[in-house]
Amino acid sequence: MFESRCGIKCDSCTGKEEAKCTGCTNMEKPFWGGECGVKSCCETKQLDHCGICSDFPCEMVATMGKEQGYDSAPRLDNLQKWTKG
């Protein structure tokens, strides 16, 4: 079962309540109110998450969050697991 478009495990996020985030799959816009390229891309292609995209892993999902110091490997691993079911 997937939890997000990008591989984040929303169910284990410690900040979701404070941010009033119900997850990008349940929200029209991200909790910060801006635009998420990964979310938009998946929804345009009518994909549940990036892991099932023929372009996976594209540069956008592979580098998401790196500027903020986040490691993308756990997200990419989650996407691969979700793809396998």
Sequence and secondary structure as in RCSB ss.txt:
>XXXX:A:sequence
MFESRCGIKCDSCTGKEEAKCTGCTNMEKPFWGGECGVKSCCETKQLDHCGICSDFPCEMVATMGKEQGYDSAPR
LDNLQKWTKG
>XXXX:A:secstr
    SSS  GGG TTHHHHT   TTT SS TTSS  HHHHHHHHTT SSGGGSTT S HHHHHTTGGGT  SHHH
HHHHHHHHH 
